[in-house]
Amino acid sequence: MLPVLVWAGWVSGRTAVARVLVRYGMSVADATAVEAAIGLTPRDAEAHDWRGAILNYRGRPEEAVSELEQAVSLRPRDYGLWMDLGMTLDDLGDQSGALAAFNESVRLAPFYARPRWQRGNLLFRLGQYEEAFAEMRRAAASNPALLPNLIDLAWSAGGQDPAVTEQLVQLRSPAVHLALARFLVRHNRPDEAIAHLKAAAPTDGDVTNDLIHQLIAAGAYSQAFQVWPRMSNQTGTTTIVFDGGFEGSLPVDESGLGWRPSDDRRGLSFALDQSKPQSGARSLRIDFNGEPTRGPMLSQLVLVQPAARYRLSFAARVSDLVTGGPPFIAINEAGPHGKQLARTAAVPNGSANWTPYTAEFVTGATTKAISIVLVRESCATATCPIFGSLNLDSFSIEPLK
């Protein structure tokens, strides 16, 4: 019994040393260390597999095949070794040999995603599309991380037709609908994207907000409003200032719709003020503490019709305002480089009771949305502090003939 234990310990020690050498060799792509490992344990499938990997890394796939064939002969029930062999044969252009290796890998691990994906990918390139997509669907159902790849391949194979793409993907689950929605937004098909988002019915607000951001970035403003929960009682073409009287919650909207305060709030604070609103129960008060605030301080996207005339109205009240760059409302075309269509007069310094402000504007031939933006006049000096407070209320927009 003792000689058997000694022999087993000796073999185990050699195997442990060999594995250390293999891992070191792979970490630095050092074939010498892997060769030493094979010398210690010539019947270790893992050592041959990793030597094949190094040979592939060095652009010697013909030699790698020999090592991988040796690995599968030593451990024929290892699906990963068959998959490695299949990928190397595929790289060499031996598609029939690669398919045979992938078939064996799938047989050994029928519920694993990677073997089915590799087999499906090869079948696709062989023109066996029906079987290819069946395999890749099984792979994506097992591993959702493969969904974007499946959708992208279906989009290309389907001639960039959303209906054909959906038919090829076939999978039906909230995760699939969300993946299709994101893909279709990126490929300028917002209406089809909205259909999939509604089918997914996400309960996570972050998911909806993320897709709304993508729709806004793509200029699909009407579709963005269609899926905005706070606008669910409106159509996707309604021209309306949302919560123009600030009767709802404090404006901190993360979707990109509704009132959106500045991301940089140094020198700014926002509060809902119940003291003497111009209409309703409260107004929005913005307090300035002297910081030279720059850029948009408050904004909202509003849907409009192209080539149409509108009037924006609101009321403002100032208290102890002191600045060389007083605030005003600008009306810009939506988008990162939207031009200014109109602006209101700036609010005065000092203190003044509620004062109405209006601005009329005409949208362009392709304008889909505008942005109402609170900004400041340019100052004569480099630094431009602002003190005091500004109340805003009763925003509305109406079409004009």
C-alpha positions in Angstrom: 0.0 0.0 0.0 2.8 2.4 0.9 4.4 2.2 -2.6 1.1 3.0 -4.2 0.6 6.1 -2.0 4.2 7.2 -2.7 3.6 6.8 -6.5 0.3 8.7 -6.3 1.9 11.5 -4.3 4.7 11.7 -6.9 2.3 11.9 -9.8 0.2 14.5 -8.0 3.2 16.6 -7.3 4.4 16.5 -10.9 0.9 17.4 -12.1 0.7 20.4 -9.6 4.1 21.6 -10.9 3.0 21.2 -14.5 -0.1 23.2 -13.9 1.9 26.0 -12.3 4.2 26.0 -15.4 1.2 26.0 -17.8 -0.4 28.9 -16.0 2.8 30.9 -15.9 3.4 30.1 -19.6 0.0 31.2 -20.6 0.2 34.4 -18.5 3.3 35.5 -20.4 2.7 33.5 -23.6 5.9 31.6 -22.9 6.0 28.3 -24.8 9.1 27.1 -23.0 7.2 26.9 -19.7 4.3 25.0 -21.4 6.8 22.6 -23.1 8.3 21.9 -19.6 4.9 21.2 -18.3 4.2 18.7 -21.1 7.5 17.1 -20.4 6.5 16.5 -16.8 3.0 15.3 -17.7 2.7 14.3 -21.3 -0.7 12.9 -20.8 -2.2 16.0 -19.3 -4.9 17.3 -21.7 -4.9 20.8 -20.2 -1.2 21.2 -21.0 -1.7 20.3 -24.6 -4.8 22.5 -24.9 -2.8 25.5 -23.5 0.1 24.8 -25.8 -2.3 24.9 -28.7 -3.6 28.2 -27.4 0.0 29.7 -27.4 0.6 28.3 -30.9 -2.7 30.0 -32.1 -1.6 33.2 -30.4 1.7 33.0 -32.3 0.0 32.5 -35.7 0.8 28.8 -36.0 -2.7 27.2 -36.2 -1.5 24.1 -38.1 0.7 23.1 -35.2 -2.0 24.1 -32.7 -4.4 21.6 -34.3 -2.0 18.7 -33.5 -1.9 19.8 -29.9 -5.6 20.1 -29.6 -6.2 16.8 -31.2 -3.9 15.3 -28.6 -5.9 17.1 -25.9 -9.2 15.7 -27.0 -7.8 12.2 -27.4 -6.6 12.4 -23.7 -9.9 13.9 -22.5 -12.6 13.1 -25.1 -15.6 14.0 -22.9 -14.4 17.6 -22.4 -16.7 19.9 -24.5 -14.3 22.8 -24.1 -11.4 21.0 -25.8 -13.7 20.0 -28.7 -14.8 23.6 -29.0 -11.1 24.9 -29.0 -10.3 22.3 -31.7 -13.3 23.4 -33.8 -12.4 27.1 -33.7 -8.9 26.3 -34.8 -10.0 24.1 -37.6 -12.4 26.8 -38.7 -9.6 29.4 -38.7 -7.7 27.0 -41.0 -10.7 26.8 -43.4 -11.5 23.2 -42.5 -15.2 23.8 -42.1 -16.3 20.2 -42.2 -13.7 19.3 -39.5 -14.8 22.3 -37.5 -18.4 21.3 -37.7 -17.7 17.8 -36.6 -15.8 19.2 -33.6 -18.6 21.6 -32.7 -21.2 18.8 -33.1 -19.3 16.8 -30.5 -19.0 19.8 -28.2 -22.8 20.4 -28.4 -23.4 16.7 -27.8 -21.3 16.7 -24.6 -22.8 20.0 -23.3 -26.3 20.4 -24.8 -27.4 23.1 -22.4 -24.3 25.3 -22.7 -24.4 28.5 -24.7 -20.9 28.7 -26.2 -20.8 25.4 -28.1 -24.2 26.1 -29.7 -23.2 29.6 -30.6 -20.0 28.5 -32.3 -21.9 25.8 -34.2 -24.6 28.2 -35.2 -22.1 30.8 -36.4 -20.4 28.2 -38.6 -23.7 26.9 -40.0 -24.6 30.5 -40.8 -21.5 30.9 -42.8 -22.2 27.6 -44.6 -25.5 29.0 -45.7 -27.6 26.7 -43.5 -29.6 29.6 -42.1 -32.6 27.9 -40.5 -30.5 25.5 -38.5 -28.0 28.3 -37.7 -30.5 30.6 -36.2 -32.1 27.7 -34.3 -28.7 27.0 -32.6 -28.0 30.7 -31.9 -31.5 31.2 -30.4 -30.8 28.3 -28.0 -27.5 29.9 -27.1 -29.0 33.3 -26.5 -31.8 31.8 -24.5 -29.2 30.2 -22.3 -26.9 33.3 -22.1 -28.7 36.6 -22.6 -25.3 38.3 -23.1 -25.4 36.9 -26.7 -28.7 38.6 -27.5 -27.1 41.7 -29.1 -25.0 39.5 -31.3 -28.0 37.5 -32.4 -30.1 40.6 -33.1 -27.2 42.2 -35.1 -26.8 39.0 -37.2 -30.5 38.7 -37.8 -30.6 42.4 -38.8 -27.9 41.8 -41.4 -29.4 38.6 -42.6 -32.9 40.1 -42.8 -31.9 43.0 -45.0 -32.3 45.5 -42.1 -36.1 44.8 -42.0 -37.4 45.0 -38.4 -40.2 42.4 -39.1 -37.8 39.9 -40.6 -35.3 40.5 -37.8 -38.0 39.8 -35.2 -39.0 36.7 -37.1 -35.4 35.4 -37.1 -34.8 36.2 -33.4 -38.2 34.6 -32.5 -37.5 34.7 -28.8 -40.2 36.2 -26.6 -39.3 37.6 -23.3 -39.0 41.1 -21.7 -35.2 40.9 -22.0 -35.5 40.2 -25.7 -38.0 43.0 -26.3 -35.7 45.4 -24.5 -32.7 44.4 -26.4 -34.6 44.8 -29.7 -35.9 48.2 -28.6 -32.4 49.4 -27.8 -31.1 48.0 -31.1 -33.8 49.6 -33.2 -33.4 53.0 -31.6 -29.7 52.9 -32.6 -30.7 52.0 -36.1 -33.2 54.9 -36.5 -36.4 52.8 -36.2 -38.0 54.5 -33.2 -41.6 53.4 -33.9 -40.7 49.7 -33.9 -38.5 50.3 -30.8 -41.5 51.7 -29.0 -43.6 48.7 -29.8 -41.0 46.4 -28.3 -40.6 48.6 -25.2 -44.3 48.4 -24.6 -44.2 44.7 -25.1 -41.5 44.4 -22.5 -43.5 46.6 -20.0 -40.4 47.3 -17.9 -41.1 48.1 -14.2 -37.6 49.5 -13.7 -37.8 53.2 -14.1 -34.0 53.3 -14.9 -34.6 51.1 -17.9 -37.3 53.3 -19.3 -35.3 56.5 -18.7 -32.3 54.9 -20.4 -34.3 54.2 -23.5 -35.9 57.7 -23.4 -32.4 59.2 -23.3 -31.5 57.1 -26.4 -34.6 58.3 -28.2 -33.9 61.9 -27.4 -30.3 61.5 -28.6 -31.7 60.0 -31.9 -34.1 63.0 -32.3 -37.1 60.8 -31.8 -38.9 63.2 -29.5 -42.4 62.1 -30.2 -41.6 58.5 -29.4 -39.8 59.5 -26.2 -42.9 61.2 -24.9 -45.0 58.1 -25.8 -43.2 56.0 -23.3 -42.7 58.7 -20.6 -44.9 57.5 -17.7 -45.6 61.1 -16.5 -47.1 61.9 -19.9 -49.2 58.8 -20.3 -52.4 60.7 -20.5 -51.1 62.7 -23.5 -50.5 61.8 -27.1 -47.1 61.7 -28.6 -47.8 64.8 -30.6 -49.3 67.1 -27.9 -47.7 70.6 -27.7 -47.9 71.3 -23.9 -45.5 72.6 -21.2 -45.5 69.8 -18.6 -46.4 71.1 -15.1 -46.1 74.7 -16.2 -47.4 75.9 -12.8 -44.9 73.7 -10.8 -47.8 72.0 -8.9 -46.0 68.6 -9.0 -42.9 67.5 -7.3 -39.6 69.5 -7.3 -38.3 69.3 -10.8 -35.6 66.7 -10.8 -36.5 64.7 -13.8 -34.0 62.0 -14.8 -35.6 61.0 -18.1 -34.6 64.1 -20.0 -38.3 65.2 -20.3 -40.2 67.5 -18.0 -38.4 70.2 -16.1 -34.7 69.5 -15.9 -32.5 71.6 -13.6 -28.9 72.2 -14.3 -26.5 69.4 -13.6 -24.1 71.9 -12.1 -26.0 73.6 -9.3 -23.1 75.5 -7.7 -24.6 78.8 -6.7 -28.2 77.6 -7.4 -30.9 76.1 -5.2 -34.4 75.2 -6.2 -37.5 75.1 -4.0 -41.3 74.9 -4.5 -42.6 78.2 -3.0 -46.2 78.4 -1.6 -45.8 82.1 -0.8 -48.0 84.2 -3.1 -47.8 82.1 -6.4 -48.9 83.7 -9.6 -51.4 80.9 -10.1 -52.3 77.6 -8.5 -50.8 76.6 -5.1 -47.1 77.3 -5.7 -44.3 78.5 -7.9 -40.7 77.6 -8.5 -38.1 79.7 -6.6 -34.5 79.8 -7.6 -32.0 81.3 -5.1 -28.6 82.6 -6.2 -25.8 82.8 -3.7 -23.3 84.8 -5.8 -21.5 82.1 -7.8 -21.0 83.0 -11.5 -23.5 80.4 -12.8 -23.2 79.7 -16.5 -25.1 77.6 -19.0 -28.7 76.5 -18.8 -30.1 76.7 -15.3 -33.5 75.0 -16.1 -35.0 73.5 -19.3 -37.8 71.5 -20.7 -38.4 69.8 -24.1 -41.8 70.5 -25.7 -43.2 68.8 -28.8 -44.1 71.2 -31.6 -45.3 70.9 -35.2 -42.9 71.9 -38.0 -43.4 75.2 -39.8 -45.8 76.4 -37.1 -46.2 79.6 -35.1 -46.5 79.6 -31.3 -46.5 81.9 -28.3 -44.8 81.0 -25.0 -46.1 82.8 -21.9 -45.0 82.7 -18.2 -44.7 84.9 -15.2 -41.7 85.9 -13.1 -41.1 87.6 -9.8 -37.7 88.8 -8.5 -36.5 89.6 -5.0 -33.3 91.5 -4.3 -31.8 90.4 -7.6 -28.3 91.8 -8.2 -26.3 90.9 -11.3 -24.7 92.1 -14.5 -26.2 89.1 -16.3 -29.9 88.8 -15.5 -31.8 85.6 -16.4 -34.2 85.3 -19.4 -36.0 82.4 -21.2 -34.7 81.2 -24.6 -36.6 79.1 -27.0 -34.3 76.8 -29.0 -34.7 74.1 -31.5 -34.2 70.8 -29.6 -30.8 69.1 -30.1 -27.2 69.7 -29.1 -26.8 72.4 -31.8 -30.4 73.7 -32.0 -30.6 77.4 -33.0 -32.4 80.0 -31.0 -35.9 80.7 -32.3 -36.8 83.4 -29.9 -36.2 84.8 -26.4 -38.0 86.9 -23.8 -36.8 90.1 -22.1 -34.5 89.6 -19.2 -35.9 89.9 -15.7 -34.9 93.2 -13.9 -32.5 93.7 -11.1 -34.0 94.6 -7.7 -37.4 93.4 -6.6 -40.6 93.3 -8.6 -44.0 91.6 -8.3 -45.3 89.0 -10.8 -44.7 90.2 -14.3 -46.0 88.5 -17.5 -43.5 87.6 -20.2 -44.2 86.3 -23.7 -42.2 85.3 -26.8 -43.5 84.3 -30.3 -41.6 82.0 -32.5 -41.9 80.0 -35.8 -40.6 76.5 -36.0 -38.5 75.3 -38.9 -39.6 73.0 -41.7 -38.1 70.0 -39.9 -38.4 71.1 -36.2 -40.0 68.4 -34.0 -39.4 69.8 -30.6 -38.2 72.9 -28.8 -36.3 73.5 -25.6 -37.4 76.1 -23.1 -34.2 77.2 -21.4 -33.5 79.6 -18.5 -30.2 81.2 -19.2 -28.4 84.5 -18.4 -27.4 87.5 -20.3 -23.7 87.8 -21.1 -21.7 90.0 -18.7 -19.2 92.7 -19.4 -16.8 91.2 -17.0 -15.2 87.7 -16.9 -16.7 86.9 -13.5 -20.4 87.5 -13.3 -21.9 86.8 -9.8 -25.6 86.8 -9.2 -27.5 87.3 -5.9 -31.1 87.2 -4.9 -34.0 85.0 -6.0 -36.3 84.4 -9.0 -39.7 82.9 -9.0 -41.2 81.3 -12.1 -44.9 80.3 -12.7 -47.7 79.7 -15.2 -45.7 78.5 -18.2 -48.0 77.8 -21.2 -47.6 77.5 -25.0 -50.3 78.1 -27.6 -50.4 77.8 -31.4 -51.0 80.9 -33.4 -52.6 81.2 -36.8 
